[in-house]
């Protein structure tokens, strides 16, 4: 199961989405993560807790015209980009 670490929050500032670390989390990450609409979609799913495979499936449902290979690449790249903000308690996902 993948989930956003405690201490990271998502905020919309105008038309942009920003994730920031607060409290204890800000000791390890001092900055902002700028997200587009797709990134914000993934982030919100991760706040609830999800798996990589579920993120791929939800991408295919939510974004018309995206094939499975593209969805998989996009999800994997996103997870790498925000790895500092993810709690990953997967054994072999």
MIKOL-710555 format. One record per residue: residue in one letter; x negated, z, y of N, C-alpha, C in turn; residue number from 1. Coordinates in Angstrom, 1 decimal. Last residue first. Layout:
<atoms>
[atom "A",[X,Z,Y],[X,Z,Y],[X,Z,Y],NUM]
...
</atoms>
This chain:
<atoms>
[atom "X",[-5.0,-4.6,-5.1],[-4.0,-5.5,-4.6],[-4.6,-6.8,-4.1],93]
[atom "X",[-5.9,-2.2,-6.6],[-6.3,-3.6,-6.9],[-5.2,-4.5,-6.4],92]
[atom "X",[-5.2,0.1,-5.0],[-6.2,0.1,-6.1],[-6.8,-1.3,-6.3],91]
[atom "X",[-4.6,0.9,-1.6],[-4.5,0.0,-2.8],[-5.5,0.2,-3.8],90]
[atom "X",[-4.6,2.2,0.7],[-4.6,3.0,-0.5],[-4.3,2.2,-1.8],89]
[atom "X",[-5.8,1.8,3.7],[-5.6,1.0,2.5],[-5.7,1.9,1.3],88]
[atom "X",[-4.9,1.9,7.0],[-5.1,2.7,5.8],[-4.8,1.9,4.6],87]
[atom "X",[-6.2,0.0,9.7],[-5.4,0.0,8.5],[-5.9,1.1,7.5],86]
[atom "X",[-7.8,-0.4,11.8],[-6.6,0.3,12.1],[-5.7,0.4,10.8],85]
[atom "X",[-10.0,-1.9,11.1],[-10.3,-0.6,11.6],[-9.0,0.3,11.8],84]
[atom "X",[-8.9,-4.4,10.5],[-9.2,-3.5,9.4],[-9.5,-2.1,9.9],83]
[atom "X",[-7.9,-6.5,12.0],[-7.5,-5.2,12.4],[-7.9,-4.1,11.3],82]
[atom "X",[-9.1,-8.7,10.8],[-9.3,-8.5,12.2],[-8.9,-7.1,12.6],81]
[atom "X",[-8.3,-8.6,8.1],[-9.7,-8.4,8.4],[-9.9,-8.1,9.9],80]
[atom "X",[-5.6,-9.2,8.5],[-6.0,-7.9,7.9],[-7.4,-7.6,8.2],79]
[atom "X",[-5.7,-11.8,9.5],[-5.2,-10.7,10.3],[-5.6,-9.4,9.8],78]
[atom "X",[-6.7,-13.1,7.2],[-7.5,-13.1,8.4],[-7.0,-12.0,9.4],77]
[atom "X",[-4.6,-12.7,5.4],[-5.9,-12.2,5.1],[-6.8,-12.1,6.4],76]
[atom "X",[-2.5,-14.1,6.8],[-2.4,-12.6,6.5],[-3.8,-12.0,6.2],75]
[atom "X",[-3.5,-16.7,6.8],[-3.2,-16.0,8.0],[-3.2,-14.5,7.8],74]
[atom "X",[-3.8,-17.3,4.0],[-4.9,-17.3,4.9],[-4.7,-16.5,6.2],73]
[atom "X",[-1.0,-17.1,3.3],[-2.1,-16.2,2.7],[-3.3,-16.1,3.5],72]
[atom "X",[0.1,-19.1,4.8],[0.5,-17.7,5.0],[-0.5,-16.8,4.4],71]
[atom "X",[-1.2,-21.3,3.7],[-1.4,-21.0,5.1],[-1.0,-19.6,5.4],70]
[atom "X",[-0.2,-21.2,1.1],[-1.7,-21.2,1.3],[-1.9,-20.8,2.8],69]
[atom "X",[2.6,-21.5,1.5],[2.0,-20.3,0.9],[0.5,-20.1,1.2],68]
[atom "X",[3.4,-23.0,4.7],[3.3,-23.0,3.2],[2.6,-21.7,2.8],67]
[atom "X",[5.8,-22.9,7.2],[4.6,-22.4,6.8],[4.5,-22.4,5.3],66]
[atom "X",[8.4,-23.7,8.0],[7.3,-24.7,7.9],[6.0,-24.2,7.5],65]
[atom "X",[9.4,-20.8,9.7],[9.7,-22.0,9.1],[8.6,-23.0,9.1],64]
[atom "X",[8.8,-17.6,9.2],[8.2,-18.7,9.9],[8.5,-20.0,9.2],63]
[atom "X",[10.0,-15.7,7.5],[10.2,-15.6,8.9],[9.8,-16.8,9.7],62]
[atom "X",[9.3,-16.2,4.8],[10.7,-16.1,5.2],[10.9,-16.3,6.7],61]
[atom "X",[6.6,-16.3,4.9],[7.3,-17.5,4.4],[8.7,-17.4,4.8],60]
[atom "X",[6.2,-13.6,5.7],[5.7,-14.7,6.6],[6.5,-16.0,6.2],59]
[atom "X",[7.0,-12.3,3.5],[7.8,-12.1,4.7],[7.4,-13.2,5.7],58]
[atom "X",[5.0,-13.0,1.7],[6.4,-13.4,1.4],[7.2,-13.3,2.7],57]
[atom "X",[2.8,-11.7,2.9],[2.8,-13.2,2.7],[4.3,-13.7,2.5],56]
[atom "X",[3.6,-9.1,2.8],[3.4,-9.7,4.1],[3.4,-11.2,4.0],55]
[atom "X",[3.6,-8.7,0.0],[4.9,-8.6,0.7],[4.7,-9.3,2.1],54]
[atom "X",[0.9,-9.0,-0.5],[1.8,-9.9,-1.1],[3.1,-9.9,-0.4],53]
[atom "X",[-0.1,-6.7,0.8],[-0.5,-8.0,1.3],[0.5,-9.1,0.7],52]
[atom "X",[2.6,-4.3,1.3],[1.4,-4.9,0.5],[1.1,-6.2,1.1],51]
[atom "X",[3.4,-1.6,3.6],[3.6,-2.9,2.8],[2.4,-3.3,2.0],50]
[atom "X",[4.6,0.3,6.1],[3.9,0.3,4.8],[4.3,-0.9,4.0],49]
[atom "X",[5.5,0.3,8.7],[6.4,0.8,7.6],[5.7,1.0,6.3],48]
[atom "X",[3.4,-0.8,9.9],[3.8,0.5,10.4],[4.7,1.1,9.3],47]
[atom "X",[3.3,-3.4,8.8],[2.3,-2.4,8.4],[2.7,-1.0,8.8],46]
[atom "X",[5.4,-4.5,10.3],[5.6,-4.4,8.9],[4.6,-3.4,8.3],45]
[atom "X",[4.2,-4.5,12.8],[5.4,-3.7,12.6],[5.7,-3.5,11.1],44]
[atom "X",[2.0,-6.3,12.3],[1.8,-4.9,12.7],[3.0,-4.0,12.4],43]
[atom "X",[3.3,-8.7,12.0],[2.6,-8.1,10.9],[2.4,-6.6,11.1],42]
[atom "X",[4.4,-9.0,14.6],[5.3,-9.0,13.4],[4.6,-8.3,12.2],41]
[atom "X",[2.1,-9.1,16.1],[3.0,-8.0,16.3],[4.0,-7.9,15.1],40]
[atom "X",[1.1,-11.6,15.1],[0.3,-10.3,14.9],[1.2,-9.1,15.0],39]
[atom "X",[3.0,-13.3,16.1],[2.9,-13.2,14.6],[2.1,-11.9,14.3],38]
[atom "X",[2.6,-12.9,18.9],[3.9,-12.6,18.2],[3.8,-12.4,16.7],37]
[atom "X",[-0.7,-11.6,19.2],[0.3,-12.5,19.5],[1.6,-12.1,18.8],36]
[atom "X",[-2.5,-8.7,20.4],[-1.8,-9.4,19.3],[-0.8,-10.5,19.8],35]
[atom "X",[-5.5,-7.1,21.0],[-4.5,-7.9,21.5],[-3.8,-8.7,20.4],34]
[atom "X",[-6.5,-3.9,20.8],[-6.3,-5.0,20.0],[-5.2,-5.9,20.5],33]
[atom "X",[-8.8,-2.0,22.8],[-7.4,-2.5,22.5],[-7.5,-3.7,21.6],32]
[atom "X",[-10.8,1.0,22.4],[-10.5,-0.4,22.9],[-9.1,-0.7,22.6],31]
[atom "X",[-12.5,2.7,20.4],[-12.3,2.8,21.8],[-12.1,1.4,22.4],30]
[atom "X",[-12.4,4.4,17.5],[-12.1,3.1,18.1],[-11.7,3.2,19.5],29]
[atom "X",[-13.0,7.0,17.0],[-13.6,6.0,16.2],[-13.4,4.6,16.7],28]
[atom "X",[-11.5,8.4,18.9],[-12.9,8.7,18.7],[-13.7,7.7,17.9],27]
[atom "X",[-8.9,7.6,18.6],[-9.7,7.0,19.7],[-11.2,7.4,19.7],26]
[atom "X",[-7.9,9.1,16.6],[-8.2,7.7,16.3],[-9.1,7.1,17.4],25]
[atom "X",[-7.2,11.5,18.0],[-8.4,11.5,17.1],[-8.8,10.1,16.8],24]
[atom "X",[-5.5,9.9,20.7],[-5.9,11.1,20.0],[-7.2,10.9,19.2],23]
[atom "X",[-5.1,6.3,20.0],[-4.9,7.5,20.8],[-5.3,8.8,20.0],22]
[atom "X",[-5.7,2.9,20.2],[-5.9,4.1,19.5],[-5.7,5.3,20.4],21]
[atom "X",[-3.4,0.2,20.6],[-4.5,1.1,21.1],[-4.5,2.3,20.2],20]
[atom "X",[-2.4,-3.1,20.8],[-2.5,-1.9,19.9],[-3.6,-1.1,20.4],19]
[atom "X",[-0.2,-5.1,22.6],[-1.5,-4.5,22.6],[-1.4,-3.3,21.6],18]
[atom "X",[1.3,-8.2,23.4],[1.4,-7.0,22.5],[-0.1,-6.4,22.4],17]
[atom "X",[2.6,-9.7,26.4],[1.6,-9.5,25.4],[1.8,-8.2,24.6],16]
[atom "X",[4.3,-9.9,28.5],[4.6,-10.8,27.3],[3.6,-10.6,26.2],15]
[atom "X",[4.3,-6.6,29.4],[4.7,-8.0,29.8],[5.1,-8.8,28.6],14]
[atom "X",[3.2,-5.2,26.7],[2.9,-5.2,28.1],[3.2,-6.5,28.7],13]
[atom "X",[4.1,-3.3,24.1],[4.3,-4.6,24.7],[4.1,-4.4,26.2],12]
[atom "X",[2.2,-1.5,21.8],[2.9,-1.5,23.0],[3.0,-3.0,23.5],11]
[atom "X",[1.5,0.5,19.0],[1.7,-0.9,19.5],[2.6,-0.8,20.7],10]
[atom "X",[-1.1,2.8,18.1],[0.3,2.5,18.5],[0.3,1.1,19.1],9]
[atom "X",[-2.8,5.0,15.9],[-2.7,3.6,16.5],[-1.3,3.3,16.9],8]
[atom "X",[-2.4,7.4,14.7],[-3.2,7.4,16.0],[-3.3,6.0,16.6],7]
[atom "X",[-2.8,6.6,11.3],[-2.2,7.5,12.3],[-3.1,7.5,13.6],6]
[atom "X",[-3.1,3.2,10.4],[-3.6,4.5,10.5],[-2.9,5.3,11.6],5]
[atom "X",[-0.6,1.2,8.9],[-1.4,1.4,10.1],[-1.8,2.9,10.1],4]
[atom "X",[-1.0,0.4,5.4],[-0.3,1.0,6.5],[-1.2,1.2,7.7],3]
[atom "X",[-0.6,-0.9,2.2],[-1.3,-1.0,3.4],[-0.4,-0.3,4.5],2]
[atom "X",[-0.8,0.0,-1.2],[0.0,0.0,0.0],[-0.9,0.0,1.2],1]
</atoms>
